[in-house]
Amino acid sequence: MTRRCYSDEPIASSTATLSGSEAHHLLHVLRAAPGMPVTLFDGSGAEFDAEVTACKRSTVELRVLRRREVNRDLPLPLTLGVPLPKGDRQRWIVEKAAELGVTRLVPLVTHRSVVAGEKHLPEKLRRYVIEASKQCGRNRLMQIAAPLGWSPWLELPQTGGEQQAHADVRKWIAHPGGRPIAVGEMGLLQPAFIAVGPEGGLTDEEIDAAKTAGWEIVDLGPRILRIETAALALASLVAFPSPALS
């Protein structure tokens, strides 16, 4: 099986050099040697057939053999807003959202959020995205936005740029007691913004603000879901709609 590796530097010539964690993994886990085939991607949307030419102490040099445009992204932008939980559940949300094709993840700061302002949060989340992209084959990285408060999040569909190209933007928030979802109603027919609340849920004031801003409040069923389950269930409903919408 060909190894996929991410290059922090744009690949624009017939050679590439990997350093940092990518080189460490190749050198010390995969035991790279000259001639080893590797698939590179740099976040531009393309992937590159390459082979190792030299293994040094902390870098790996490769010869780039061929560039291929391979698009494994969703057809339209999907933005997920989620108050991140602590620990491994945080990593799980980011990895699975990247695998599902989410375009951008926005860590939300709500009244009942438990994670906010973590010093190394952006770098840590980006590393999770890279690892997930290596595994699932995405050649564009899911964007990680800066943490955003509830009010700015509700305004994001009008300030995030998508409305300039698409007049209709769907906006869904999953919350117990919302409108039941009809079979086949969800799908990525327009750019979509989706969100879930934190442990303990969104406050009545936060839900009222969302309704005033034109968001649709939907119910994911009679069971109380954890943050990661709700976020990925909602993302899946949009990314993989009913065959009736396919």
Order of alpha helices (4+ residues) and beta strands (2+ residues): beta-beta-alpha-beta-beta-beta-beta-alpha-beta-alpha-beta-beta-alpha-beta-beta-alpha-beta-alpha
